[in-house]
Amino acid sequence: MSLISDRRISASFLKTWSSCPQKGYFRYVEGIADDESSGKQVFGTVMHLVLEEARELTTFKQAIQLFDYYWDDPGLIGEKIDYWHQGHSREGLRKKAHKSLEMIWEMKSITDSTTRDILAREHRFLVPMGGYTLTGVVDLVELAPGKKIKIVDYKSASRKPTKAELAFDIQFTTYDYASWSPHFWLGNPEDYDQFPPITDDKEWVDEVTTQYKRQLIWFHLMTGQEVGMEERGEKDYARLYYLIQQIDKAVQNESQVPDISADTCRYCAYTDICPATKGFDEELEDAAFPTYAEKTPDKIEF
């Protein structure tokens, strides 16, 4: 079995697989949908939508009204809240959204201004990488002074990561690599409708893919703050490609190992079919794993 039928690898797939290979296999290889959504996930979706429409919103009050409109009835955008993470509630996240939007409007971090050149929002890409193709959605692509491209990803995580953590973030490595491909800017001939161009200026694209620098931005939707990173390099791209190859081998050999942790298992939608949580007693019996009752005190080592 190949990684996936058309060998397309998404940034979200790589992130999910890195957190738990078994979950990544269920969702992206077997195609078993994760139909449950947390309040935090829907919060992120609604905030994405508000910021995507930011160029049409002229006041902070309009942004608040739009957020509340969708947050009070997520079904309007095809979303539903199945469960809440500990410490989260509808009103608590509403307050965080209002505070975050206020900071965003004051900082002009996302909203348009006369001094900013926003090239694309929610930009879908499909670019080649060896025998595979990378796909994903970049929240914001902006032209910055000094021949620099800013790639911004909105996040609703509970905390801001450190720059050291983000230096190895696989999603940003994927976005950075993709932005050096002409396909990222000119669209992909395999499907122009699904992966549309940002521009048709081939001369400018030749310049931006050879001479411009990159600035990667992790934007925190909870606080309106951002963490910047330097652009990636050849070692980062090689690491990304190596990861994809190893995942491909794991799929072919059916050797994806589940990650048993509180962060992964607590809210996972696949616990009813995951080998790490279903039929666990039978697995132990088959493995002939000794219990403490079978051990004598003199054989127990500390």
C-alpha positions in Angstrom: 0.0 0.0 0.0 1.4 3.4 -0.9 1.1 6.4 1.4 -2.0 7.6 -0.4 -3.3 6.9 -3.8 -2.1 10.2 -5.5 0.9 10.5 -3.2 -0.3 13.9 -2.0 1.0 14.9 1.5 -0.7 17.6 3.4 0.8 19.7 6.1 -2.0 18.7 8.5 -1.4 15.1 7.7 2.3 15.4 8.7 1.3 17.2 11.9 -1.3 14.6 12.8 1.0 11.7 12.0 3.8 13.2 14.1 1.5 13.5 17.1 0.2 9.9 16.6 1.0 7.6 13.6 -2.1 5.4 14.3 -4.4 8.5 14.2 -2.8 9.7 11.0 -3.2 6.3 9.4 -6.9 6.1 10.3 -7.7 9.6 9.1 -5.6 10.1 6.0 -4.8 6.6 4.7 -8.0 4.7 5.7 -10.0 7.8 5.2 -12.0 7.4 8.4 -13.4 10.8 9.2 -13.0 12.4 12.6 -16.5 13.7 13.1 -16.1 15.2 16.6 -15.1 18.8 17.1 -14.0 20.5 20.3 -14.9 24.0 21.3 -11.3 25.1 20.7 -11.4 23.7 17.2 -14.6 25.5 16.3 -13.2 28.7 18.0 -10.2 28.5 15.6 -12.5 28.0 12.6 -14.7 31.0 13.5 -11.6 33.2 14.1 -10.1 32.1 10.8 -13.3 33.1 9.1 -13.5 36.5 10.8 -9.9 37.3 9.9 -10.4 36.0 6.3 -13.1 38.6 5.9 -11.1 41.3 7.6 -10.6 43.4 4.5 -14.4 43.9 4.3 -14.7 44.7 8.1 -14.1 48.4 8.7 -14.4 48.5 12.4 -13.6 46.4 15.5 -17.3 46.4 16.4 -18.1 44.7 13.1 -15.5 42.0 13.8 -17.0 41.3 17.2 -20.5 41.1 15.7 -19.4 38.7 13.0 -17.6 36.4 15.5 -20.6 36.3 17.9 -22.9 35.6 14.9 -21.1 32.4 14.0 -20.0 31.5 17.5 -23.6 31.5 18.8 -24.7 29.2 15.9 -21.7 27.3 14.4 -24.1 25.3 12.2 -24.2 28.4 9.9 -20.8 27.4 8.8 -21.3 23.6 9.0 -19.6 23.2 12.4 -20.7 21.8 15.7 -19.2 21.5 19.2 -19.2 17.9 20.5 -17.1 18.5 23.6 -15.1 21.1 25.6 -11.5 20.8 26.7 -10.9 21.3 30.5 -10.9 25.0 31.3 -12.8 26.0 28.1 -16.4 27.2 27.9 -18.5 29.1 25.3 -18.4 32.3 27.2 -14.8 32.0 28.2 -13.7 31.5 24.6 -15.9 34.4 23.6 -14.1 36.7 25.9 -10.8 35.5 24.6 -12.0 36.2 21.0 -13.1 39.7 21.8 -9.8 40.5 23.5 -7.8 39.0 20.7 -9.7 40.9 18.0 -9.3 44.1 19.9 -5.5 43.6 20.0 -5.4 42.7 16.4 -7.3 45.8 15.4 -5.0 48.0 17.5 -1.9 46.4 16.1 -3.2 46.1 12.6 -1.6 42.7 12.6 -4.1 41.1 10.2 -6.4 43.8 9.0 -5.5 45.7 5.9 -3.8 49.1 6.0 -2.4 51.4 3.4 1.1 50.2 4.2 0.6 46.5 3.7 0.5 44.4 0.5 -1.5 41.2 1.2 -1.0 38.7 -1.7 -3.4 35.9 -0.6 -5.6 34.7 2.2 -6.4 31.0 2.7 -4.2 30.1 -0.2 -4.3 26.5 -1.3 -1.2 25.0 -2.9 0.0 21.8 -4.5 3.7 21.6 -5.2 6.1 18.7 -6.2 8.6 17.3 -3.8 10.6 14.4 -5.3 8.1 11.5 -5.9 5.4 13.2 -3.8 3.4 16.4 -3.9 2.9 18.7 -0.9 -0.5 20.3 -0.3 -1.9 22.7 2.3 -3.5 26.0 3.1 -1.6 29.1 4.1 -3.7 31.5 6.1 -1.9 34.7 4.9 0.8 35.5 2.3 2.1 39.0 2.5 4.7 41.1 0.7 6.9 42.8 3.2 9.5 45.5 2.7 13.0 44.5 1.7 12.0 41.8 -0.8 10.6 39.5 1.9 7.6 37.2 1.9 5.7 36.8 5.1 3.9 33.5 5.6 1.4 33.6 8.5 -0.4 30.7 10.1 -3.2 31.4 12.6 -3.2 29.1 15.7 -5.6 28.6 18.6 -3.3 26.7 20.8 -3.4 27.0 24.6 0.0 28.5 24.8 2.6 30.1 22.5 5.5 27.8 21.5 9.1 28.9 21.9 11.2 29.8 18.9 13.2 26.7 19.5 10.1 24.6 19.2 9.0 26.3 16.1 12.4 25.8 14.5 11.4 22.2 14.0 7.7 22.8 13.2 6.9 20.5 10.3 4.0 22.6 9.0 6.1 25.8 8.6 8.8 23.8 6.9 6.2 22.6 4.5 4.9 26.1 3.9 8.4 27.5 3.4 9.4 24.8 1.0 6.2 25.2 -1.0 6.7 29.0 -1.3 9.9 28.4 -3.3 8.0 26.5 -6.0 6.6 28.4 -9.0 3.4 26.2 -8.6 2.8 27.9 -5.3 2.4 31.3 -7.1 1.2 30.3 -10.6 -1.2 27.6 -9.5 -1.0 23.9 -10.4 -2.1 22.7 -13.9 -3.4 19.5 -12.3 -6.3 21.5 -10.8 -6.4 25.3 -11.3 -9.8 25.5 -9.6 -8.7 23.8 -6.4 -5.2 25.3 -6.4 -5.6 28.7 -8.0 -2.7 31.1 -8.8 -1.7 34.1 -6.7 -0.4 35.8 -9.8 0.2 35.2 -13.5 3.3 37.4 -13.6 6.0 34.7 -14.4 8.9 37.2 -14.4 8.0 38.3 -10.8 7.5 34.7 -9.7 11.0 33.8 -11.1 12.3 36.7 -8.9 10.4 35.8 -5.8 11.4 32.1 -6.0 15.1 32.9 -6.3 15.8 36.3 -4.6 13.2 37.0 -2.0 13.6 36.0 1.7 11.0 34.4 3.8 9.6 35.3 7.2 7.5 32.7 9.0 4.9 33.9 11.5 3.0 31.8 14.1 0.0 34.0 15.0 -1.8 33.3 18.3 -5.6 33.7 17.9 -6.0 33.6 21.7 -3.9 36.7 22.4 -3.4 38.4 19.1 0.4 38.0 19.5 2.9 36.5 17.1 6.1 34.5 17.1 8.5 35.0 14.2 10.9 32.4 12.7 13.7 32.6 10.3 13.3 30.9 6.9 14.2 27.2 6.6 17.2 25.7 4.8 18.3 22.7 2.9 18.7 20.6 6.0 15.1 21.3 7.0 13.8 20.3 3.6 15.9 17.1 3.7 14.4 16.3 7.1 10.9 16.9 5.8 11.5 14.6 2.8 13.0 11.9 5.1 10.0 12.1 7.3 7.7 11.6 4.4 9.7 8.6 3.1 9.7 7.0 6.6 5.9 7.5 6.9 5.5 5.9 3.5 7.5 2.9 4.6 5.5 2.6 7.8 2.3 2.5 5.8 3.6 -0.1 3.3 4.7 -2.3 6.2 1.6 -1.6 8.3 3.9 -0.6 11.2 2.4 2.7 12.4 2.8 2.8 16.2 0.2 4.6 18.3 1.3 7.3 20.6 -0.3 6.6 24.0 -0.5 9.9 25.9 -3.0 12.2 27.6 -2.7 14.8 24.8 -3.3 12.2 22.1 -5.7 9.7 23.5 -8.0 11.8 25.8 -10.1 13.3 23.0 -9.2 11.0 20.1 -12.2 10.0 17.9 -10.6 6.6 17.1 -10.4 5.0 20.5 -13.1 2.5 19.5 -11.0 1.0 16.8 -7.4 1.8 17.9 -5.4 -1.3 18.8 -3.9 0.6 21.8 -7.4 1.1 23.4 -9.6 -1.7 22.0 -9.0 -5.3 22.9 -6.1 -4.3 25.1 -6.5 -7.2 27.5 -6.4 -9.7 24.6 -3.3 -8.0 23.3 -1.5 -8.4 26.6 -2.6 -12.1 26.8 -1.3 -12.8 23.4 2.0 -11.1 24.3 2.3 -13.3 27.4 3.3 -10.2 29.4 3.9 -11.1 33.0 1.8 -9.3 35.7 3.1 -8.3 39.1 1.1 -11.0 40.7 3.2 -13.6 38.7 6.4 -12.1 40.0 8.0 -13.2 43.3 9.6 -10.5 45.5 13.1 -11.9 44.9 12.7 -11.5 41.1 11.5 -7.9 41.2 14.4 -5.6 40.4 14.4 -1.8 41.1 
